[in-house]
Amino acid sequence: MASQDWIDKDFYSILGVSKDASAADVKKAYRKLARQHHPDQNPGDAEAEQRFKDITEANSVLSDPEERKQYDAIRAMGSGARFTAGGAGGAGGSANFEDLFGDIFGGGGGGRRRRTTYSTGGAGGQPGFEDLFAQFGGQTGYGAPGGYGGYQAPSARGEDIRTETTIPFRSSVHGTTIKLRRGNGQETTVRIPPGVRDGQKLKLAGKGHSGPGGAGDLYVTVHVTPHGFFRRVEGTDDVEVTVPISFPEAALGATIEVPVLDGGTVRLKVPAGTSSGRRFRVKGRGFSTAKGAGNLIVTVEVHVPAELDEQAQDAVRAFAEATSAEDPRAGLAAKARV
């Protein structure tokens, strides 16, 4: 849950962004750090693994507008915020956020913490204490049924669970099944469908915490590890690749083999006179989802050898002489003056 956990952790510092960073800045910082500290890149490095967990937790909160708002509000209360409560607690009968919320949910000071969603009814946009307790019990008022010191309304649903996971790029192509372990040791199986996008949220109805009015829901945010060759076009099911071709292939035309997501290849016809940077579309060879299939976008780059032997140099000189009448920069100066 949030409370003291959120007060003690500076998620902005963990991601290396300012408190007014945009969603795009947060996403960019997370992707950079996740690639650097991912366990696959640092096998056996416990420090990198913990760093990756901290980065993932920070991104989970700051990338969600509602949770970020709650986090900022709770942090604004200050790490010294305490409630006065009778019975067991801290010194002098005072209980901190963690003690108080732990008593309500039975979490105490040990075990796995979980985040709880609060309303924002306090002054200056911060959560009012009465509103916070109303979220737990269903009504406002400290002495009212459902308030602090009262009982939970019979119709209250269990708390939703929000978590996240990171999967390899290949698993996002074909889909996969993962197991998530709760704080009480129970496991929940989550089926991730083919074509899932980086940052996509999956909802599993009734897989949250139990409550008198039924179980809450489980929300899983899926992160996808970047691939070295394939790149997903953001917001679509298309996939981009860059493929080198030789000068003769570009000049004379050729048919080349291009790798595709399913592990095979597709034949692509490159017409004569193709320039470096030209893009081709292969329909239906992108990500496949329940809604259909995206496209494969191929960008060709003309490869120029770093070294040429004498015979190759003679051939290039002969080509240059044969095409000397053509000036690729003709009219460039006129365009620059406009």
N, C-alpha and C positions, 0 to 999 in steps of 0.2 A: 504494500500500500504506500501511499505518499507520506504525509506528515514529516516526522523527523528525518526520514530517508531523503526526502527532497530538500529539506533545509540544509542537510549536511553535504549535499553533492552539488557542485557547480558544473552543470551540463554544458554551459557556454564555454567554460575553460577547457573542458574535456575535448570538445570539438575544435577549440581554437577560434571561435567566432565571437563577435561582439553581441551584447544583449539586444541590439536593434537589427541583427542580421536578418536578411530576407530568407524566405523558404528555400530559394534557389541557392543562397550562400550556405545554408545548413546542409542541403543535399550534396553540394559540391565538396564541402569539407568532410562529410561522412564517407562519401565514396573514396576519396583520397586516402583517408586514414584506414578504412576497412580493407582496402587492397594492401596497404602496408603491413597491417597487423593481423591479417586473416590467418587462422591456424594452419591452413594449407601452405601458406608461404613461410611459416615459422614452426615447423614440426618439432615438438618436444620443448618449446619455449613457453613455460608457464606464465612468465611476465607478459609476453605478447598476447597470450590467450586471455588473460585478465583484462588487458588493455582493450582487446577487441570486444569483450563483454561490456566494458564501461562505455565504449564508443557506441555500441549498438543500443544500449539503454538510453544514452543521451539523445541519440537520433530519434528513438521511438517517442520520446516526450516532445522534443522541439519540432519535430516534423508534423505533429498533430496540433492544429491550431487551438483546439479546446484544451488539450492537456498542457500545452505551452502556457496558455492563459492561467490555468490553475497553478502551474508550477511557479510562474512569476508572482502570483498573488501570495502563495504560501511562503516563498522566499522573502517577499517584502515584509512579512510579519516578523522576520528575524529569528535567528537560531536561539534566542533567549526566551521565546514565547513559552509560557507555562500556564497551566490551569491549576486552581486550588480545588482539591477534591478530598473528601474524607476517606478513611480507610487506608489500605496499603498503597504505597506510592513511593515518591522520592522523599528526600529529606524534608522534614517538617510537614509531611502530608501533601506535598505538591507533586503533580504528575505531569510529565511532558507529553507532547503530541503522541509519541509512540506508545507510552503507557496507556493513555486515555483511549486511543483508537484500538489498541491491542486488547483492552478489556472488553470493548464493545464487540469485537469480532472473534475474541478468543485466541488472538495471535500472540499476546504477551510480548515479551522482549525477544523470544527466540523463534526459530523456524523461519520459513521464507516469508518475506514481506510481499505485499501486493498493493497496487495502486487503486485508489477509490475515486470515483468521479464526484466532484462537489459542485453545488450551484454557486453563483456569484451574486449574492444579494447584499454584500456589505458595502460600506462607504468606500468611494473611490474605485468601485469595480472589484474590490476584494471580497472573498466569501465572508458573509456574516456568520458568527458562531451558531446562531439559531438555525440558519439555513443549512449549515453543515450537518447538525444533528438531525434536521428534518429529512435529509437524504438517507440517513441510516434507519430512521423509524417511520417515515412516511408522513409525519405531522410536525408542526412547529410548536415551540413552547417547551421549556425544560420540564414542567410538571405534567404536561399533557400526555395522553397515551401515545406512545411512539416516540416521544421526546427523550432527552437524556434522563435516565432514572425511571422511564416508563417501560412499555413493552412494545415489541415490533408488531405492526399491523398484520393481521393474518393474511391479507391479500398481497403483501410485499413479495416481489420476486427476488430471487437470489442475485447476488452481485455479478455483473459482467466481468469477464477476464479478458485483458488485452495483453498480447505478447507478440513476439516476432521471431523469425527464423531466417537463416541465410542458406540458400541452396546453390549448387553448381549450375553453370549456364546450361549444361546438357539436360539437367533435371527440369529446367524451365521449358525445354523443347518437348520432351516426351512425357512430362508429368512424373510425380513421385508420391510416395507415402512416407510421412515422418511420424514420430511419436514424441509427444510433449509430456514431460513429467511435472505434475503439480507439487506444491509444497507438502501435501499430505502423502506423497508417494504414488498416487494414482497416475496412470498413463492415459493419454487421450490420443487416438490415432487420427491424423489429419491427412486427407487426400488432396494433394496439390494438383490441379488440372493441367493438362498440356497447354502451353502458350501463356502461362502466368507471367505477368509483367513485374519488373522491379518496382517495389513499393506498393503493389496491389494488396488490398485487404480482403481476407476471406472470413466469412461469418459461418460459425457452426452453431445453429440454434439449439438451446437447451444444454450446452456443454460448459456453461459457466458454473458458478457456485450455487448450491442448493438453497432454497428459501421456502417459507410457508406457502407462497403463491406460485411455486414452481422454480425451476432452475433458470439462471441467467444465460447469456450467450457467451460464446468464445470468439474473439476477434484476433486473427493472426495476420500480421503484416509480413509479407514475403519480400526478402531482398535477394537479388540474383547477382552472383559473382560475374564480373565482366569477362568476356572471352577475348582471346588474342587475335581472332580473325573475323568472327561474325560480330556485327553491331546492330542492335535493335533500333529502328527509327522510333524515337520517343512518341508515345501516344498512338502508335499504330501496331499492326502485326507484320509490318515489312521488316526485312533484314538487309543490311548493307554489307558489301564486301568490296575490297580493292584488289584487283588482279593485274599483275604485270604482263605486258606483251612485248615482243621484240619489235625492232624497227621494221624489218621485212613484213611481219604480220600486220602492222599498222598501215604500212604503205601499200601492200599487195592484197591484204585481206586474208582471213584465216578462220578456221573453226577451232575453238579452244574448249578445254574441259574446265568447268568451274565447280568447286566443292559446294554442297548444299547441306542443310541442317540435318537431314536424316542419315548422313554419313556417306552418301553416294556423290555423284557428280551429274552435272547437266551440260549439254553441249550448247555453246553460244557462238553464233556467227558474227564475226567482226568484219564489217565491210571495208573494202579498200579505201585508203585515205582517211582512216580514223585518227583523230588527234588525241593526245594524252589528256585525260580528265573526262572523256566522253562517258556518259552513263547509259546503261541498258537495263531494261526491266524484263525479268522472267516471271511471268504470271503464275501465281499459286505455289511458289516455292519458298515462301516465308514461313512464319509461325502458323500452325494449324490450331484453331480453337473451335469451340462449339458453334461459333458464329460464321466460321469459314476459314479461309487461308489467306495470308498476306502474300506479298510479292518479294522476289529477290532483286535487289538493286545492285547492279555490277558497275563499278567505276574502273575503267582501264587506265593504266599508266604505262607509257612507252619507256621501256628499260633501255638505258644507254650504257654499254659496257665501259667499265672504268679503264680498261687497258685493251689495246688492239695490237695484234701482231702486224708485221709489215704487209702481208698480203691483204689483211682487212683494211689497213690504212689506204692502200692503193685503191681498193674497191670504193671506199668512201670518197676519195678524191675524184675518182671517175664519176661517181654519182653527183658530187657537187658541181662538177664541170657540166654534166649533162642537164642539170636543173638550174644553172646560174641565172637564167632569165626570170626565175620566179623569186620575188622578194617577199618573205612573210611579214615584214614590217612596213610594207608600203602603206602610206597614208596614216601611219602612226603619229607623226609629228602634227599633222593637220588635226587629228582627233584631240591631241593634247592641248591645242590652242583654243579649243571651243570653250 
